Amino acid sequence: AKDQASVKQAQAFCYLAIGENSWVNQNFTEAQTNFEKSVELDPKNDFAYLRLGDVYWRDRKLDTSINAFAKAVALDGSSAREARQQLYTLLRQRYGDTGNANTIINAAKAELGL
């Protein structure tokens, strides 16, 4: 089981790297597909959720973007600070304030089993 988890994490990293390459080259559809595969294999990857939030926001999928940023914040990894800034910016844009941010982050924690 431990070997299988390591393989899944390695696969998730590969999808993340491919997604990041697509993101940098502005192939956003391919980036989204690869970031989604990455979090499917490694649901604790905060950077993949940060990038998914960016991709969804770019596609005007605002609620999905908010959820992705909230998961990146909830995981509290190296991407949490940037994800929180993006989340707050998007919440202000969408709702006029950030008042429900903690509720959204707590729901993301629950969804991630944290």
Buried (B, 14 or more C-beta within 10 A) or exposed (E): EEEEEEEEBEBBBBBBEBBBEBBEEEBBEBBBBBBBBBBEBBBBBBBBBBBBBBBBBBEEBBEBBBBBBBBBBBBBBEBBEBBBEBBBEBBEEEEEEBEEBEEBBEBBBEEBEE
